[in-house]
Amino acid sequence: MIWIVYGLLAAAPVVIHAWPALDARVTGTPAVRDAVPYLPIAVLALAGYLGLRIRQSRVLVTALLWLAAYGLFRRADVVPAAAFEVLAFAFPLSLALVFTMPDGPLLREGWLGRATVILSPFALAGGIAQWAPEGFAKLTDLRLPIPPEVCRCPHLAVAFALPLAGTAWLKRNRRIRPFALALLPALVPFWFAVHVTIAAWWKAPTATHLGIAFAAISLILLHAILDVTWGRVYLDELTDLFNRRALEEDLARLDRPYTLAMIDVDRFKEFNDRWGHTEGDHVLRMIAARLRRSLGPGVYRYGGEEFCAVIEGADPDAAARRFEDARRRIEAHPFGLRTHTPRRRAARGTLPADDAAGTLTVTISIGVTAGGGKTGTPAQAVKRADDALYRAKAEGRNRVVFA
């Protein structure tokens, strides 16, 4: 759904500019004409500040790059048109380089080298435009069969967004990935701004068109950074499940019966001692994915090797069958070891394993209870499910026990 909103925001400047009646109404409104050019500055500054507050220096650097680009566009009356063609090529590459850098304090050791790398696309494209103008002109003249009045932005510049798309998609840090991906729709109004500046040059309505374009960009980025902030509050970084805070808030809002389960990975401490915490993290990710696939979105990481699952409005017996099915699926799915050399030998009978094949059979124990209505508070439901989980452990593990 949010990508539809991003798409509408990205398309808004283009639609306004292409629809004469709407264009005249928007750009002719004094309040819009006076306020819109300053909106991107305020919103981008806010996005950068939020990035600084949550210790995401890449968000801050990205906001600074957008502010610098907007400042250049606002000086279009004294900046040559070739500078905006350089910007069209270099800007997406610069954004991609920002997200290839490790995150950390903005002015930590080596910051000058990183800044040099991030700005290198501008130096390279500007150098080609300055010292090899004929070659740069050939790049800008590579166009699709689209009339120049429709798109004066260099068409080849769109291909330079591919490194950014690849970098954003492959980000291992899932917390920052939504922000990096949001840069892609934000490039649409950016290229539109390049088109308006080159095609129309500096006319009175152009300042408002640029303000609208960068307002769309800034709103997309502001929502993306708020999404990142929300993820840091409610998502577990390792498994990408909702965390305990989200569970407690969701349970407090439920106004109908539900079935709640506490789930624990059997002998997980022994597994970590034998194979290491990295392999243990892989196990938790695998179990999280299997639980979400079997039980739906109401799966939470409670802490450590414990998970919690909530099924709303389900008959307790039917819910218990779903939990049993999830348990069987995890037991039937061998876990492939990345490390085939254990840190220590396992005590006999402590781990169900098939070391020779490089796989382990991982099992879970589940305690289930009914919640909501007259069954008591959410905290009491969690306590009952936890007691049932303890009984499942005591009865031999790898089973579902109903409170």
TAQUI-V820630 format. One record per residue. N is the residue number from 0. RES is the residue in one letter. OMEGA is omega in whole degrees, 0 to 359 (* if undefined). Layout:
N/RES/OMEGA
N/RES/OMEGA
This chain:
0/M/184
1/I/179
2/W/173
3/I/177
4/V/177
5/Y/180
6/G/179
7/L/177
8/L/181
9/A/182
10/A/186
11/A/180
12/P/181
13/V/181
14/V/180
15/I/182
16/H/184
17/A/183
18/W/189
19/P/182
20/A/179
21/L/180
22/D/180
23/A/181
24/R/183
25/V/184
26/T/179
27/G/179
28/T/184
29/P/181
30/A/178
31/V/183
32/R/182
33/D/188
34/A/188
35/V/181
36/P/181
37/Y/181
38/L/180
39/P/180
40/I/181
41/A/185
42/V/178
43/L/176
44/A/178
45/L/179
46/A/178
47/G/179
48/Y/178
49/L/176
50/G/178
51/L/182
52/R/180
53/I/174
54/R/174
55/Q/184
56/S/179
57/R/175
58/V/178
59/L/180
60/V/178
61/T/179
62/A/178
63/L/178
64/L/179
65/W/178
66/L/179
67/A/179
68/A/179
69/Y/176
70/G/177
71/L/179
72/F/180
73/R/177
74/R/185
75/A/180
76/D/180
77/V/181
78/V/180
79/P/182
80/A/180
81/A/180
82/A/180
83/F/172
84/E/174
85/V/180
86/L/181
87/A/179
88/F/192
89/A/189
90/F/178
91/P/178
92/L/179
93/S/177
94/L/178
95/A/180
96/L/177
97/V/186
98/F/167
99/T/181
100/M/173
101/P/180
102/D/180
103/G/178
104/P/187
105/L/185
106/L/177
107/R/182
108/E/180
109/G/184
110/W/181
111/L/178
112/G/179
113/R/177
114/A/179
115/T/179
116/V/182
117/I/182
118/L/184
119/S/178
120/P/179
121/F/179
122/A/181
123/L/181
124/A/178
125/G/178
126/G/178
127/I/180
128/A/182
129/Q/189
130/W/177
131/A/186
132/P/180
133/E/178
134/G/179
135/F/178
136/A/178
137/K/178
138/L/181
139/T/181
140/D/176
141/L/188
142/R/169
143/L/181
144/P/179
145/I/181
146/P/181
147/P/180
148/E/177
149/V/181
150/C/176
151/R/176
152/C/178
153/P/184
154/H/180
155/L/181
156/A/179
157/V/179
158/A/181
159/F/172
160/A/181
161/L/176
162/P/178
163/L/179
164/A/179
165/G/179
166/T/181
167/A/184
168/W/184
169/L/180
170/K/178
171/R/179
172/N/185
173/R/180
174/R/185
175/I/184
176/R/179
177/P/179
178/F/180
179/A/180
180/L/180
181/A/178
182/L/182
183/L/175
184/P/179
185/A/179
186/L/181
187/V/176
188/P/175
189/F/179
190/W/175
191/F/178
192/A/176
193/V/180
194/H/183
195/V/184
196/T/182
197/I/186
198/A/187
199/A/187
200/W/190
201/W/175
202/K/186
203/A/182
204/P/187
205/T/179
206/A/178
207/T/177
208/H/178
209/L/177
210/G/178
211/I/180
212/A/182
213/F/172
214/A/176
215/A/179
216/I/184
217/S/179
218/L/176
219/I/182
220/L/179
221/L/178
222/H/181
223/A/180
224/I/174
225/L/176
226/D/177
227/V/179
228/T/177
229/W/180
230/G/179
231/R/181
232/V/192
233/Y/182
234/L/173
235/D/187
236/E/184
237/L/188
238/T/184
239/D/173
240/L/169
241/F/184
242/N/184
243/R/177
244/R/179
245/A/178
246/L/183
247/E/179
248/E/179
249/D/179
250/L/180
251/A/182
252/R/184
253/L/180
254/D/177
255/R/182
256/P/179
257/Y/175
258/T/185
259/L/179
260/A/169
261/M/188
262/I/182
263/D/177
264/V/183
265/D/174
266/R/183
267/F/178
268/K/178
269/E/178
270/F/180
271/N/180
272/D/183
273/R/189
274/W/177
275/G/185
276/H/178
277/T/176
278/E/177
279/G/177
280/D/178
281/H/178
282/V/181
283/L/178
284/R/181
285/M/181
286/I/178
287/A/180
288/A/180
289/R/179
290/L/180
291/R/180
292/R/183
293/S/190
294/L/179
295/G/188
296/P/184
297/G/179
298/V/184
299/Y/169
300/R/185
301/Y/180
302/G/180
303/G/180
304/E/181
305/E/175
306/F/175
307/C/178
308/A/180
309/V/175
310/I/185
311/E/170
312/G/184
313/A/171
314/D/184
315/P/180
316/D/178
317/A/178
318/A/179
319/A/177
320/R/178
321/R/178
322/F/177
323/E/177
324/D/178
325/A/179
326/R/181
327/R/180
328/R/180
329/I/179
330/E/183
331/A/182
332/H/181
333/P/178
334/F/180
335/G/181
336/L/171
337/R/181
338/T/183
339/H/178
340/T/181
341/P/178
342/R/177
343/R/179
344/R/179
345/A/173
346/A/185
347/R/176
348/G/183
349/T/182
350/L/171
351/P/187
352/A/173
353/D/187
354/D/184
355/A/180
356/A/181
357/G/179
358/T/175
359/L/173
360/T/181
361/V/180
362/T/179
363/I/172
364/S/187
365/I/171
366/G/189
367/V/175
368/T/174
369/A/181
370/G/179
371/G/179
372/G/182
373/K/183
374/T/178
375/G/183
376/T/175
377/P/179
378/A/178
379/Q/177
380/A/178
381/V/180
382/K/179
383/R/179
384/A/179
385/D/176
386/D/178
387/A/177
388/L/179
389/Y/177
390/R/177
391/A/177
392/K/183
393/A/182
394/E/175
395/G/178
396/R/176
397/N/181
398/R/176
399/V/179
400/V/181
401/F/180
402/A/*
